[in-house]
Amino acid sequence: MTPIELYRKGFKALVNALGYVDAIRFIRQFDNGSGDYTEERHQWLDNVTMDEILADIKKHQETI
């Protein structure tokens, strides 16, 4: 199946399940975003130690 065929069948399934308006609303939720996640992740995590990460996990688990 080509990408175009897949898109058409998928969209038809959405329309059948949701109706045209809600199918469009569903598709519009997905966005490629912007920026460079890998570069931004380094800005957030390069200065964090493994001990700090583990402490945050334990703190979060205590609140559950």
C-alpha positions in Angstrom: 0.0 0.0 0.0 1.4 3.4 -1.0 1.5 6.3 1.5 -1.3 8.0 -0.4 -3.5 4.9 -0.2 -2.8 4.5 3.5 -3.7 8.1 4.1 -6.9 7.8 2.1 -8.0 4.6 3.8 -7.1 6.0 7.2 -9.0 9.2 6.6 -12.0 7.3 5.4 -11.9 5.2 8.5 -11.8 8.3 10.7 -14.7 9.9 8.8 -16.7 6.7 9.1 -16.0 6.6 12.9 -16.1 10.3 13.8 -17.8 12.1 11.0 -16.0 14.6 8.7 -15.7 17.5 11.2 -14.4 15.5 14.1 -12.0 13.6 11.8 -10.5 17.0 10.7 -10.4 18.1 14.3 -8.5 14.9 15.2 -6.0 15.3 12.5 -5.3 18.9 13.4 -4.2 17.8 16.8 -1.0 16.4 15.4 1.8 18.9 14.7 5.5 18.3 13.9 6.4 21.1 16.3 9.4 23.3 15.9 12.9 23.5 17.2 15.5 20.9 17.8 14.5 18.6 20.6 17.9 16.9 20.8 19.7 20.2 21.3 17.1 21.5 23.8 17.3 18.2 25.7 21.1 18.7 26.2 20.4 22.2 27.6 18.0 20.6 30.2 20.0 17.5 31.1 23.7 18.1 30.6 24.0 19.7 34.0 21.8 17.2 35.9 23.4 14.3 37.7 22.0 10.7 37.8 21.7 11.2 41.6 19.4 14.2 41.0 17.3 12.3 38.5 16.9 9.4 40.9 16.0 11.7 43.8 13.3 13.3 41.6 11.9 9.9 40.7 11.8 8.8 44.3 10.1 12.1 45.3 7.5 11.7 42.6 6.9 8.1 43.6 6.2 9.2 47.2 3.4 11.5 46.0 1.5 8.8 44.1 
